Amino acid sequence: MAKKVAFFGLGNMGGPMAANLVKAGFQVSAFDLMPASVEKAVADGCSAAANEKDAVAGADFVVSMLPNGAIAENLYIDDVGLLDLVEPGALLIDCSTVAAASSRRIGEEATKRKVRVIDAPVSGGVAGAEAGTLAFMCGGEATDVEAAKEILQHMGANIFHAGPSGAGQVAKACNNMLLAVHMIGTAEALQLGVDNGLDPKTLSEIMLKSSGCNWSLEKYNPYPGVMEGVPASRDYSGGFMVKLMQKDLGLAMEAALASKSATPMGALANNLYGLYAGSDESNVDLDFSSIQRFFK
Ligand code: NAD
């Protein structure tokens, strides 16, 4: 008999992730507060759960893809209390991007109840969720991360065990802080070249073969007209929105404060994205490479 997955949060990311589990032969019971998200999930082959308790009844796995940590903590502990509703032996996987402290709290409360839970935030965006090529950064017991691969492999191409509970969130915060820093640096360098008479394409080719080469330049050039198929070539629509980068930078700053780490580059990136977002309210919905416009 097909194994059952209870899926919470079927938005831009969760929707296609759940659809991939259906394609892989799992029976997916979907729960979301927005009727439109549930309808879409049902069209993709999920069944609609009447409530949270109904969703987890008989479920081998629970997956959540929620907007923030307060919502995740309410669902797992404070409000709904999924940790007290799940089947014995079920494996819970929170894929939401939240503060490491939130994931650790959910992990500690789960341990008290002998429930298995891991944090597994993702990288790869909506395109990766649709294609089933996400990278999962997992925090928790090694045996639980290993067991989670039974379903994560159908939603992602790379599954990493970062360390104990919360470590997946720390890995994600570090990665996205670095992404913001090299995107801003790339945009700054390209504009400096253009302001001094260089063609951005030529400059990009030079830096790609020189020590300034980095992922933003290689895969996601922020200067319009240099690279095809990236947000910069379609007025920065689609891709990874500025508001999501701001959320992740906020989580990185929170982690830095908690561990008393010096993150001057991350703090500056956070500040620049804040200034850029504040300069025009529509900027928050553009792809994060649109920070290029800040340097015009
Ligand atoms: P979204 O807003 O499109 O989807 C979130 C869904 O959760 C919504 O359908 C909402 O109704 C539902 N929800 C809220 N509270 C709920 C509850 N209590 N019970 C059940 N459902 C509930 O957001 P998204 O873009 O899918 O992002 C989800 C998570 O993935 C976030 O933590 C985000 O940071 C992370 N993420 C997003 C991207 C991206 O490119 N969108 C990339 C990587 C990670």
Boltz pocket constraint, residues with backbone or C-beta under 6 A from the ligand:
constraints:
  - pocket:
      binder: B
      contacts: [[A, 8], [A, 9], [A, 10], [A, 11], [A, 12], [A, 13], [A, 14], [A, 31], [A, 32], [A, 33], [A, 34], [A, 37], [A, 65], [A, 66], [A, 67], [A, 68], [A, 71], [A, 75], [A, 95], [A, 96], [A, 97], [A, 98], [A, 122], [A, 123], [A, 124], [A, 125], [A, 126], [A, 239], [A, 240], [A, 241], [A, 244], [A, 247]]
      max_distance: 6.0
